[in-house]
Amino acid sequence: MNNSLQFVGVVLLAATLWMTGGLPAQAQDKNGSSLMQTAQDIVFQGKLYSSLTRDASILFDGEIEELRVRPGQAVKRGEVLLTYRLTPEVMASLRSRVSSSMISEFEARLAGLDAEALSARIKLKELKSLQEGNFIPEGRLEEPRNALAALEAQRQAVEKALSLKKRLLDDDIAQLKALLGDVIGHDKVPTTVQLKAPIDGHVTTLAPTVRPNSLVRGGTVAMIVGVLDPMVVRAQVYETEALRIKPGDKATMTLPSLPGKSFEVVLSRVNLTPLTQGIDQPTFYEVELTAPNPELLLREGLKAQIAFTH
């Protein structure tokens, strides 16, 4: 009985010390960490993503001719990823867009108007000579003068339309060149087009329909090029913990898929607007951490655990 009373007394004393903050500072849990320190740690889970991604899209309907890369391959900006042959319908449409035939028609109309105006001036000059010699009355000059004025007004309208057509055609060709390169131009349409890497990085995704001899539609995202070093970790952090961390803080990242390895990561972003606004809902903020990946061990989609020690 005495031993039982002594044991209860020890338990009560320990409980009292813990509640009043009198627990010895050296008290530790089974892992060797102090109980106070463990209580202050911030631990949450997130997922890994490329720090930057860009789509490489096929712009026009075509047939894949050559695929030059594979998933995971490093590429440089401007490097050719694949080539594809344009369909006959696309080529006909592009030929119409870059054709200068309409400009030639306007120029021909201008030349015809200039010839008519020249004849009208010569005729008007002859009539003026006759009128000055009093061979014809002044009223005979009114009709040729009006005809010449009409020709000059018509020429100005055609010249303005020609200038607009040239500007629109040049702008359209400039846009096509930005998409396809110098392989396209005035009355110049390629049969084969190259798809190039938009940024330096690695091919992270390759569309299953993209393979030699396959027909793909314009607008198809053929592949995604991503920056894998560094990676980023995106996570959602509860409000009380979000207030305790700030950009620049360092943390330790571990992954279930890579047991025994840990990585130092740095908090790079903390959104100030919560994911949910409802007063009856818990408040979480989205955060982002930067994870160096020089050996390319980390991949998109891997689950990660982040631990801040304060």
C-alpha positions as CSV (number, residue, x, y, z in Angstrom):
1,M,0.0,0.0,0.0
2,N,2.8,2.4,0.9
3,N,4.5,1.7,-2.5
4,S,1.3,2.4,-4.3
5,L,0.8,5.7,-2.5
6,Q,4.4,6.7,-3.3
7,F,3.9,6.0,-7.0
8,V,0.7,8.0,-7.1
9,G,2.5,10.9,-5.4
10,V,5.3,10.8,-8.0
11,V,2.8,10.9,-10.9
12,L,0.9,13.8,-9.3
13,L,4.2,15.7,-8.8
14,A,5.3,15.2,-12.4
15,A,1.9,16.3,-13.7
16,T,2.0,19.4,-11.6
17,L,5.5,20.3,-12.8
18,W,4.5,19.8,-16.4
19,M,1.4,22.0,-16.1
20,T,3.3,24.8,-14.3
21,G,6.2,24.7,-16.8
22,G,8.5,23.1,-14.2
23,L,9.4,20.1,-16.4
24,P,13.2,19.8,-16.5
25,A,14.6,21.3,-19.7
26,Q,16.6,18.1,-20.3
27,A,13.5,15.9,-20.5
28,Q,13.5,14.1,-23.9
29,D,11.2,11.8,-25.9
30,K,12.2,8.4,-27.0
31,N,13.9,9.8,-30.2
32,G,16.2,12.1,-28.1
33,S,14.4,15.4,-29.0
34,S,13.2,17.6,-26.2
35,L,9.5,17.6,-25.7
36,M,9.3,21.4,-25.9
37,Q,11.2,21.4,-29.2
38,T,9.0,18.7,-30.7
39,A,5.9,20.7,-29.8
40,Q,7.3,23.7,-31.7
41,D,8.2,21.9,-34.9
42,I,6.1,22.6,-38.0
43,V,5.6,19.5,-40.1
44,F,3.3,19.2,-43.2
45,Q,3.1,17.4,-46.5
46,G,3.3,18.6,-50.1
47,K,4.1,17.6,-53.7
48,L,6.9,18.2,-56.0
49,Y,6.6,20.1,-59.3
50,S,8.9,21.5,-62.0
51,S,9.8,25.1,-61.2
52,L,8.9,26.2,-64.7
53,T,7.0,24.4,-67.5
54,R,6.2,25.3,-71.1
55,D,4.0,23.5,-73.6
56,A,5.5,22.6,-77.0
57,S,2.4,22.6,-79.2
58,I,1.9,21.5,-82.8
59,L,0.2,24.5,-84.5
60,F,-1.3,23.0,-87.6
61,D,-2.7,19.7,-88.7
62,G,0.1,17.4,-89.9
63,E,1.7,14.0,-89.9
64,I,4.7,13.3,-87.6
65,E,7.7,12.8,-89.7
66,E,10.5,12.4,-87.1
67,L,10.5,12.4,-83.3
68,R,13.9,13.4,-82.0
69,V,13.5,13.4,-78.2
70,R,12.2,11.1,-75.5
71,P,10.9,11.8,-72.0
72,G,13.6,12.8,-69.5
73,Q,15.9,14.1,-72.3
74,A,17.6,17.4,-71.7
75,V,17.0,20.0,-74.4
76,K,18.1,23.6,-75.1
77,R,15.9,26.4,-76.2
78,G,15.5,26.3,-80.0
79,E,16.5,22.7,-80.3
80,V,14.3,20.7,-82.7
81,L,12.0,18.3,-80.9
82,L,10.2,16.8,-83.9
83,T,9.2,17.5,-87.5
84,Y,5.8,17.1,-89.1
85,R,4.4,17.4,-92.7
86,L,1.5,19.8,-93.2
87,T,-1.7,18.4,-94.6
88,P,-2.7,19.6,-98.1
89,E,-5.6,21.6,-96.6
90,V,-3.3,23.5,-94.3
91,M,-0.9,24.2,-97.1
92,A,-3.6,25.6,-99.3
93,S,-4.8,27.8,-96.4
94,L,-1.3,29.1,-95.8
95,R,-0.7,29.7,-99.5
96,S,-3.8,31.9,-99.5
97,R,-2.6,33.8,-96.4
98,V,0.8,34.6,-97.8
99,S,-0.2,35.1,-101.4
100,S,0.7,38.5,-103.0
101,S,-1.8,38.0,-105.8
102,M,-4.2,40.5,-104.2
103,I,-1.5,43.1,-104.1
104,S,-0.7,42.5,-107.8
105,E,-4.4,43.0,-108.6
106,F,-4.4,46.4,-106.7
107,E,-1.1,47.4,-108.5
108,A,-2.7,46.5,-111.8
109,R,-5.7,48.7,-111.1
110,L,-3.5,51.6,-110.1
111,A,-1.6,51.2,-113.4
112,G,-4.8,51.3,-115.3
113,L,-6.1,54.3,-113.5
114,D,-2.8,56.1,-114.2
115,A,-3.1,55.4,-117.9
116,E,-6.7,56.7,-117.9
117,A,-5.7,59.8,-116.0
118,L,-2.9,60.5,-118.4
119,S,-5.3,60.3,-121.4
120,A,-7.7,62.6,-119.6
121,R,-5.0,65.2,-119.0
122,I,-3.9,65.2,-122.6
123,K,-7.5,65.6,-123.8
124,L,-8.1,68.4,-121.3
125,K,-5.0,70.1,-122.4
126,E,-6.1,70.0,-126.0
127,L,-9.5,71.4,-125.1
128,K,-7.9,74.2,-123.2
129,S,-5.8,75.2,-126.3
130,L,-9.0,75.3,-128.4
131,Q,-10.8,77.3,-125.7
132,E,-8.0,79.8,-125.5
133,G,-8.3,80.3,-129.3
134,N,-12.0,80.9,-128.9
135,F,-12.7,77.8,-131.0
136,I,-14.9,76.2,-128.2
137,P,-16.8,77.7,-125.3
138,E,-15.6,77.5,-121.6
139,G,-18.4,75.1,-120.7
140,R,-16.8,72.3,-122.9
141,L,-14.0,72.0,-120.2
142,E,-16.3,71.1,-117.3
143,E,-16.9,67.5,-118.2
144,P,-13.2,66.4,-118.8
145,R,-12.2,68.2,-115.6
146,N,-14.8,66.3,-113.6
147,A,-13.7,63.0,-115.3
148,L,-10.1,63.7,-114.4
149,A,-11.0,64.5,-110.7
150,A,-13.0,61.3,-110.5
151,L,-10.1,59.3,-111.7
152,E,-7.7,60.9,-109.2
153,A,-10.1,60.2,-106.3
154,Q,-10.5,56.6,-107.4
155,R,-6.7,56.3,-107.6
156,Q,-6.4,57.6,-104.0
157,A,-8.9,55.0,-102.7
158,V,-7.2,52.1,-104.5
159,E,-3.8,53.3,-103.3
160,K,-5.1,53.4,-99.7
161,A,-6.5,49.9,-100.0
162,L,-3.3,48.7,-101.4
163,S,-1.3,50.1,-98.5
164,L,-3.6,48.5,-96.0
165,K,-3.4,45.2,-97.8
166,K,0.4,45.3,-97.8
167,R,0.5,46.1,-94.1
168,L,-1.9,43.3,-93.2
169,L,0.0,40.8,-95.3
170,D,3.3,41.8,-93.8
171,D,1.9,41.5,-90.3
172,D,0.4,38.1,-91.0
173,I,3.7,36.8,-92.4
174,A,5.6,38.2,-89.4
175,Q,3.3,36.3,-87.1
176,L,3.7,33.1,-89.1
177,K,7.5,33.6,-89.1
178,A,7.4,33.9,-85.3
179,L,5.6,30.5,-85.2
180,L,7.3,28.7,-88.0
181,G,10.5,30.6,-88.7
182,D,11.9,31.9,-91.9
183,V,10.6,28.8,-93.8
184,I,7.5,30.8,-94.6
185,G,7.3,34.1,-96.4
186,H,5.6,36.0,-99.3
187,D,4.3,33.2,-101.7
188,K,6.5,30.7,-99.7
189,V,5.0,27.8,-97.8
190,P,6.9,24.9,-96.4
191,T,5.8,21.2,-96.6
192,T,7.6,20.2,-93.4
193,V,7.6,22.2,-90.1
194,Q,9.9,21.9,-87.1
195,L,8.7,22.0,-83.5
196,K,11.4,23.5,-81.2
197,A,12.0,23.6,-77.5
198,P,10.5,26.8,-75.9
199,I,13.0,26.8,-73.0
200,D,16.1,25.0,-71.6
201,G,15.0,22.0,-69.5
202,H,14.0,18.4,-69.8
203,V,11.1,16.7,-71.7
204,T,8.8,15.8,-68.8
205,T,5.8,14.7,-70.8
206,L,5.3,13.3,-74.2
207,A,1.7,13.0,-75.6
208,P,0.8,9.4,-76.4
209,T,-0.5,10.3,-79.9
210,V,2.9,11.8,-80.9
211,R,4.8,9.1,-82.7
212,P,6.2,8.8,-86.3
213,N,3.5,8.6,-89.0
214,S,0.7,9.6,-86.7
215,L,-1.7,12.4,-87.7
216,V,-2.1,15.1,-85.1
217,R,-4.4,18.1,-85.0
218,G,-3.3,21.7,-84.8
219,G,-3.2,22.9,-81.1
220,T,-2.1,19.5,-79.8
221,V,0.4,19.8,-76.9
222,A,3.0,17.4,-78.2
223,M,5.2,17.6,-75.1
224,I,6.0,19.6,-72.0
225,V,9.5,20.9,-71.3
226,G,10.1,21.6,-67.6
227,V,13.0,23.0,-65.4
228,L,13.9,20.2,-63.0
229,D,16.7,22.0,-61.1
230,P,15.4,23.4,-58.9
231,M,12.1,21.8,-58.2
232,V,9.4,23.4,-56.1
233,V,7.2,21.9,-53.3
234,R,3.7,23.2,-53.0
235,A,1.7,22.6,-49.9
236,Q,-1.1,23.9,-47.7
237,V,-0.3,25.1,-44.2
238,Y,-2.7,25.8,-41.4
239,E,-3.1,29.4,-40.3
240,T,-1.2,29.2,-36.9
241,E,1.8,27.6,-38.7
242,A,1.7,29.9,-41.7
243,L,2.2,32.9,-39.3
244,R,5.4,31.3,-38.0
245,I,7.2,30.9,-41.2
246,K,8.5,33.4,-43.8
247,P,10.3,33.3,-47.1
248,G,14.0,32.4,-46.7
249,D,13.4,30.0,-43.8
250,K,15.1,26.6,-44.3
251,A,13.5,23.3,-43.8
252,T,14.2,19.6,-44.2
253,M,12.4,17.5,-46.8
254,T,12.1,13.7,-46.8
255,L,10.2,11.5,-49.3
256,P,8.6,8.1,-48.7
257,S,9.8,7.0,-52.1
258,L,13.4,7.9,-51.3
259,P,13.9,6.4,-47.8
260,G,17.1,7.4,-46.0
261,K,17.6,10.6,-47.9
262,S,16.9,14.2,-46.8
263,F,17.1,17.5,-48.7
264,E,17.4,21.0,-47.5
265,V,14.7,23.2,-49.0
266,V,14.0,27.0,-48.7
267,L,10.6,28.6,-48.3
268,S,10.2,30.8,-51.3
269,R,6.6,31.9,-51.2
270,V,3.7,32.3,-48.7
271,N,0.4,33.4,-50.1
272,L,-1.4,36.0,-48.0
273,T,-4.9,35.0,-49.2
274,P,-6.3,31.7,-47.8
275,L,-7.6,28.9,-50.0
276,T,-11.0,29.1,-48.4
277,Q,-12.9,32.2,-47.3
278,G,-15.8,30.6,-45.4
279,I,-16.0,31.6,-41.7
280,D,-17.0,28.0,-40.8
281,Q,-14.1,26.5,-42.7
282,P,-10.5,26.0,-41.5
283,T,-8.0,28.4,-42.9
284,F,-5.1,27.1,-44.9
285,Y,-2.5,29.1,-46.9
286,E,-0.6,27.8,-50.0
287,V,3.1,27.9,-49.6
288,E,6.0,27.0,-52.0
289,L,9.5,25.8,-51.3
290,T,12.5,25.6,-53.5
291,A,14.3,22.2,-53.7
292,P,17.7,22.0,-55.4
293,N,17.9,18.9,-57.7
294,P,21.3,18.7,-59.3
295,E,21.3,14.9,-59.5
296,L,17.7,14.9,-60.8
297,L,16.6,12.5,-58.1
298,L,13.4,14.4,-57.6
299,R,10.4,14.1,-60.0
300,E,7.1,15.8,-60.4
301,G,4.3,14.4,-58.3
302,L,6.4,12.8,-55.6
303,K,5.0,13.2,-52.1
304,A,7.2,15.1,-49.6
305,Q,7.2,15.8,-45.9
306,I,8.5,19.2,-44.8
307,A,9.8,19.9,-41.3
308,F,10.7,23.3,-39.9
309,T,12.5,23.3,-36.6
310,H,12.0,26.5,-34.5
